[in-house]
Amino acid sequence: MSIYKPCDIRGDATTELSPDLYRVWGLALGRRIAPGEKFVIGGDVRASTPEFLAALAEGLCRAGVDVVDVGILPTPMIYYAKRRLRAPACAIVTASHNPAHVNGLKWMVGELPPTRADVRALQHATQPGACRARRKRTVPRRLDVTFDYVAWLQEVWAETPPVPHPIVLDPMHGCWACRSRRYLQAVFPHSVFAPIHDSPDAAFAGRIPDCSRHELLDELAQAVEHQGAYMGIAFDGDGDRVAFVDDEGNALTAEEATWILLQSFADQWPGERFVYDLKFSDRIAESARQLGAEPIVERSGHAFLRTRMLKTRALFGAEVSGHYFFRELDGGDDGLYAACRMIAFLAHSGVRLSDLRRRCPRVFSTPDLRVALPAARQRRILDLVRRAWPDRPRSELDGVRVEFPEGWALVRGSVTESALTFRFEATDWLALNDLIWRFAQALPEIGDEVWLRYQASQGISTEP
């Protein structure tokens, strides 16, 4: 697949990316703002990041902008620096939750995330003669925003009472390692935080730093049970995603965490908007309406949800992968900020996270069922889905979602790999099983593969 994704850039750091590319991208991005204006940059803990970040800074300096290098920090802190400094642009060398050998580039020029056209413009900039510097070269400067960031969090959550038991943190050896405990201790000084996997590691200790994968939260869940902890909190590689484990050692689903965060806004909801990922269960939109909110569905993807947050001035937004968006952050997301909101809500309510989890509406759905396919076959399968149920209501906001009396089926192309992802929801487990079986029978070209992946997701062996 191309390194140029719909909203950012990601690729193998040794075979697909190079300092030369980052120099060109820096020059192209720098030319999008006026000479002398601030451009904030930073990056994650990957081994390739320092070299790529230096090259990015060199390109930006050639564009004549004021390059403010905030260093190796979690992505949300770099966005915070952009807001705090009122800078018109920022860029981050990171591959988020991807394996250590991958790196990439996130950026924002203005107040909206990049569009497909913006990504294509950076791709075009790499062509010979496409981007020439005609501005006075500048020199980058370093800035430490950590104290300011923590002081801001302290001000926001100053009235939070202490919680009665320790909170276990898992930064997954990523950007929040050696930071999340110190920062949260400063914000909630009368609470106790106990970290695991708390050293920054360019290789993430051989693991994938993806907190949305429940199988990677097993050690956190065990630590919560062993310590009799209040809850567990995990962050992904660059620190913008967050996941939660309750006091009984159960990892919360995206629906459960989102439902609880919806409750945290209490009586603020009437007249407000809530933006949500179309992959969520229908129970999430129903719950938002019950609270008085107007739910607005958006296609899956960080940039798409953040853009919708900004355009609608929504109070809160959520993506299935663990991104949580807040109007207080100009529509942006921050894993630590979301963790603070969860901690404060539990502390004020006096209710255990496990009790709240049990109050959540029951959800009967699958995770993403991925089937690797070349682009041409993906298009053919999507067309087959359209033709298989011509009379059923459907949406094509992102792929094809077909509505059935007992639930829905969603088929969409992955933005990170050459694959189709399938997702289903129904009214109960029997209805879900029947829906997927009928779907598989109607699409013999792909049905067997989808059925096998569904069985595997339920822990059913597919071995002969």
Buried (B, 14 or more C-beta within 10 A) or exposed (E): BEBBBBBBBBBBBEEBBBBEBBBBBBBBBBBBBEEEBBBBBBBBBBBBBBBBBBBBBBBBBBBBBBBBBBBBBBBBBBBBBBBBBEBBBBBBBBBBBBBBBBBBBBBBBEBBBBBEEBBEBBBEBBEEEEBEBEBEEBEBEEBEBBEBBBEBBBEBBEEBEEBEBBBBBBBBBBBBBEBBBEBBBEBBEEBBBBBBBBEBBBEBEEBBBBBBBBEBBEBBBBBBBEBEBBBBBBBBBBBBBBBBBBBBBBBBBBBBBBBBBBBBBEEEBEEBBBBBBBBBBBBBBEBBEEBEBBBBBBBBBBBBBBBBBBEBEBBBBBBBBBBBBBBEBBBBBBBBBBBBBBBBBBBEBEBBBBEBBEEBBEBBBBBBBBBEBEEEBBEBBBEBBBEBBEEEEBBEBBBBBBBBEBBBBBBBBBBBEEBBBBBBBBBEEEBBBBBBBEBBEBBEEBBEBBBBBBBEEEEEEEEE
